Amino acid sequence: MADEHVATYLNDHLAGSVVALELLDHLEETYSDSSLSDFFRKLRADIVADRDELERLMEVLHISQSRTRKASAWVAEKMTELKLGIDDPQAGPLLLFASLERCHWGLRGNVRCG
């Protein structure tokens, strides 16, 4: 049972990386003419490195990646992106603030666990 919980926990973090990377791709594109683009690109590189390390750990522990969790995370991120696009169609301060807040909470959870 404990192994199953570890697998669930690690797959949840892997799914979180899917959300973060999709979000950062969108932010890089949206703010490509801004100094924020460099920040998002660097943050994305850090998350890719963390994700790669997590995938290696899962491989060593013989934990398979949950396609369902990754796909669900991707869909949730797209729905959130759609909602934010409706709330702030000009990609203004609300979109930026809400997106940064999502990054903050994801990173905060990662730091607590890492």
Backbone as numpy.savetxt, mean C-alpha at the origin, in Angstrom:
# Nx Ny Nz CAx CAy CAz Cx Cy Cz
-2.43 -24.32 14.26 -3.25 -23.12 14.26 -2.39 -21.86 14.26
-1.31 -21.86 15.03 -0.45 -20.68 15.10 0.15 -20.37 13.74
0.54 -21.41 12.99 1.10 -21.20 11.66 0.09 -20.53 10.74
-1.17 -20.92 10.88 -2.24 -20.32 10.07 -2.39 -18.83 10.40
-2.27 -18.49 11.66 -2.38 -17.09 12.06 -1.20 -16.27 11.53
-0.02 -16.86 11.56 1.16 -16.18 11.01 0.97 -15.95 9.52
0.46 -16.96 8.82 0.22 -16.82 7.38 -0.79 -15.72 7.11
-1.85 -15.67 7.89 -2.86 -14.62 7.72 -2.25 -13.25 7.98
-1.50 -13.13 9.04 -0.86 -11.87 9.41 0.07 -11.38 8.30
0.93 -12.26 7.81 1.88 -11.87 6.77 1.18 -11.56 5.46
0.14 -12.32 5.13 -0.61 -12.03 3.90 -1.36 -10.72 4.00
-1.81 -10.36 5.19 -2.45 -9.05 5.37 -1.45 -7.93 5.10
-0.23 -8.09 5.56 0.80 -7.08 5.30 1.17 -7.04 3.82
1.20 -8.19 3.19 1.48 -8.23 1.76 0.37 -7.52 0.98
-0.87 -7.76 1.38 -2.00 -7.08 0.73 -1.91 -5.57 0.97
-1.47 -5.17 2.15 -1.29 -3.75 2.43 -0.27 -3.11 1.50
0.75 -3.87 1.13 1.75 -3.32 0.20 1.14 -3.11 -1.18
0.21 -3.97 -1.56 -0.49 -3.80 -2.84 -1.23 -2.46 -2.84
-1.95 -2.19 -1.76 -2.68 -0.93 -1.62 -1.73 0.25 -1.68
-0.66 0.18 -0.91 0.29 1.29 -0.85 0.92 1.57 -2.20
1.32 0.53 -2.91 1.98 0.72 -4.20 1.02 1.27 -5.25
-0.21 0.80 -5.24 -1.21 1.34 -6.17 -1.47 2.82 -5.86
-1.61 3.13 -4.58 -1.84 4.51 -4.17 -0.68 5.40 -4.60
0.54 4.95 -4.36 1.70 5.77 -4.71 1.87 5.92 -6.21
1.52 4.89 -6.98 1.54 5.03 -8.45 0.61 6.16 -8.87
-0.58 6.17 -8.29 -1.57 7.19 -8.61 -1.08 8.58 -8.18
-0.51 8.67 -7.00 -0.02 9.96 -6.50 1.15 10.48 -7.33
2.06 9.59 -7.72 3.18 10.01 -8.57 2.67 10.61 -9.88
1.67 9.96 -10.45 1.11 10.43 -11.72 0.36 11.75 -11.52
-0.45 11.82 -10.47 -1.25 13.02 -10.22 -0.38 14.24 -9.93
0.70 14.04 -9.20 1.56 15.15 -8.79 2.91 15.11 -9.50
2.91 14.66 -10.75 4.17 14.50 -11.50 4.89 15.82 -11.74
4.17 16.92 -11.75 4.79 18.24 -11.97 5.14 18.94 -10.66
5.18 18.19 -9.58 5.40 18.77 -8.26 6.61 18.11 -7.60
7.15 18.78 -6.60 8.25 18.19 -5.84 7.79 16.97 -5.05
6.49 16.84 -4.87 5.95 15.67 -4.18 6.22 14.38 -4.94
6.37 14.48 -6.24 6.61 13.30 -7.06 7.86 12.55 -6.60
8.92 13.28 -6.28 10.15 12.64 -5.79 9.92 11.94 -4.46
9.17 12.59 -3.58 8.84 11.99 -2.29 8.08 10.69 -2.48
7.07 10.71 -3.34 6.27 9.51 -3.58 7.12 8.40 -4.22
8.01 8.77 -5.11 8.87 7.79 -5.78 9.81 7.12 -4.75
10.38 7.91 -3.85 11.28 7.35 -2.83 10.51 6.47 -1.85
9.34 6.92 -1.44 8.52 6.14 -0.53 8.13 4.82 -1.19
7.80 4.89 -2.47 7.44 3.68 -3.21 8.60 2.69 -3.22
9.81 3.18 -3.46 11.00 2.31 -3.48 11.19 1.63 -2.12
10.96 2.36 -1.04 11.07 1.77 0.30 10.04 0.67 0.51
8.83 0.91 0.04 7.77 -0.08 0.22 8.04 -1.31 -0.64
8.56 -1.12 -1.84 8.93 -2.26 -2.68 9.99 -3.10 -1.97
10.98 -2.45 -1.38 12.04 -3.18 -0.66 11.45 -3.96 0.52
10.54 -3.34 1.27 9.88 -4.03 2.39 9.05 -5.20 1.89
8.33 -4.99 0.79 7.50 -6.06 0.24 8.37 -7.23 -0.20
9.48 -6.93 -0.87 10.38 -7.99 -1.32 10.92 -8.79 -0.14
11.25 -8.10 0.94 11.74 -8.78 2.15 10.64 -9.65 2.75
9.42 -9.15 2.77 8.29 -9.92 3.27 8.07 -11.17 2.42
8.14 -11.03 1.11 7.96 -12.18 0.22 9.05 -13.23 0.45
10.28 -12.78 0.68 11.37 -13.74 0.97 11.10 -14.47 2.29
10.65 -13.73 3.30 10.33 -14.35 4.58 9.23 -15.39 4.41
8.20 -15.05 3.66 7.10 -15.98 3.44 7.59 -17.23 2.71
8.50 -17.05 1.78 9.05 -18.19 1.05 9.84 -19.10 2.00
10.67 -18.51 2.85 11.45 -19.29 3.82 10.53 -20.07 4.76
9.43 -19.45 5.14 8.47 -20.08 6.05 7.48 -20.99 5.32
7.63 -21.10 4.02 6.72 -21.91 3.18 5.27 -21.47 3.32
5.08 -20.15 3.30 3.74 -19.57 3.36 3.40 -19.06 1.97
2.33 -19.57 1.41 1.94 -19.14 0.07 1.23 -17.79 0.14
1.37 -17.05 -0.95 0.72 -15.74 -1.04 -0.76 -15.93 -1.36
-1.58 -15.19 -0.67 -3.02 -15.25 -0.89 -3.42 -14.32 -2.03
-3.76 -14.91 -3.15 -4.22 -14.11 -4.29 -5.51 -13.38 -3.95
-6.35 -14.03 -3.17 -7.62 -13.43 -2.78 -7.40 -12.16 -1.97
-6.50 -12.21 -1.01 -6.23 -11.01 -0.19 -5.62 -9.90 -1.03
-4.69 -10.27 -1.91 -4.05 -9.26 -2.76 -5.07 -8.63 -3.71
-5.93 -9.46 -4.30 -6.94 -8.95 -5.22 -7.96 -8.08 -4.48
-8.36 -8.50 -3.30 -9.31 -7.72 -2.50 -8.71 -6.37 -2.13
-7.44 -6.36 -1.78 -6.76 -5.10 -1.45 -6.71 -4.18 -2.66
-6.44 -4.74 -3.82 -6.37 -3.95 -5.05 -7.73 -3.32 -5.34
-8.79 -4.12 -5.23 -10.14 -3.60 -5.48 -10.50 -2.51 -4.47
-10.18 -2.73 -3.20 -10.47 -1.72 -2.17 -9.75 -0.41 -2.47
-8.50 -0.51 -2.91 -7.75 0.71 -3.23 -8.38 1.44 -4.41
-8.82 0.70 -5.42 -9.45 1.33 -6.59 -10.77 2.00 -6.20
-11.53 1.38 -5.31 -12.78 1.99 -4.86 -12.50 3.27 -4.07
-11.47 3.25 -3.25 -11.09 4.45 -2.50 -10.62 5.54 -3.44
-9.84 5.16 -4.44 -9.38 6.13 -5.44 -10.57 6.76 -6.16
-11.56 5.95 -6.50 -12.77 6.45 -7.15 -13.51 7.43 -6.23
-13.67 7.06 -4.96 -14.35 7.92 -4.00 -13.63 9.26 -3.86
-12.30 9.21 -3.73 -11.55 10.45 -3.60 -11.64 11.30 -4.87
-11.69 10.64 -6.02 -11.84 11.36 -7.28 -13.18 12.07 -7.37
-14.20 11.48 -6.79 -15.52 12.11 -6.77 -15.53 13.26 -5.75
-14.93 13.04 -4.59 -14.90 14.06 -3.53 -14.05 15.26 -3.90
-12.98 15.04 -4.66 -12.04 16.11 -5.01 -11.59 15.92 -6.46
-12.49 16.21 -7.42 -12.19 15.92 -8.83 -11.01 16.71 -9.39
-10.63 17.80 -8.75 -9.51 18.61 -9.24 -8.17 18.15 -8.67
-8.17 17.04 -7.93 -6.95 16.52 -7.29 -6.31 17.61 -6.44
-7.13 18.20 -5.61 -6.67 19.30 -4.76 -6.23 18.83 -3.39
-6.39 19.72 -2.40 -5.89 19.44 -1.06 -6.56 18.24 -0.37
-7.84 18.00 -0.63 -8.51 16.87 0.02 -7.91 15.56 -0.46
-7.72 15.41 -1.75 -7.13 14.18 -2.29 -5.74 13.97 -1.71
-4.94 15.01 -1.70 -3.58 14.90 -1.18 -3.59 14.54 0.30
-4.39 15.25 1.09 -4.44 15.00 2.53 -4.92 13.58 2.82
-6.02 13.17 2.20 -6.56 11.83 2.45 -5.57 10.75 2.02
-4.88 10.98 0.93 -3.90 10.00 0.45 -2.70 9.92 1.39
-2.22 11.07 1.84 -1.10 11.06 2.78 -1.50 10.41 4.10
-2.74 10.64 4.51 -3.22 10.01 5.74 -3.24 8.49 5.59
-3.67 8.01 4.44 -3.67 6.56 4.19 -2.25 6.01 4.24
-1.31 6.73 3.65 0.10 6.32 3.70 0.59 6.29 5.15
0.24 7.32 5.90 0.67 7.41 7.30 0.20 6.20 8.10
-1.08 5.87 8.00 -1.61 4.76 8.79 -1.01 3.44 8.37
-0.78 3.27 7.07 -0.15 2.04 6.61 1.28 1.92 7.11
2.01 3.02 7.03 3.40 3.00 7.50 3.48 2.86 9.01
2.55 3.49 9.71 2.54 3.40 11.17 2.33 1.95 11.61
1.43 1.26 10.93 1.21 -0.15 11.23 2.43 -0.99 10.92
3.12 -0.64 9.86 4.32 -1.38 9.48 5.44 -1.15 10.49
5.59 0.07 10.96 6.64 0.38 11.94 6.37 -0.35 13.25
5.12 -0.37 13.68 4.76 -1.06 14.92 5.08 -2.54 14.84
4.92 -3.11 13.65 5.13 -4.54 13.48 6.56 -4.87 13.12
7.28 -3.91 12.57 8.62 -4.18 12.06 9.64 -4.04 13.07
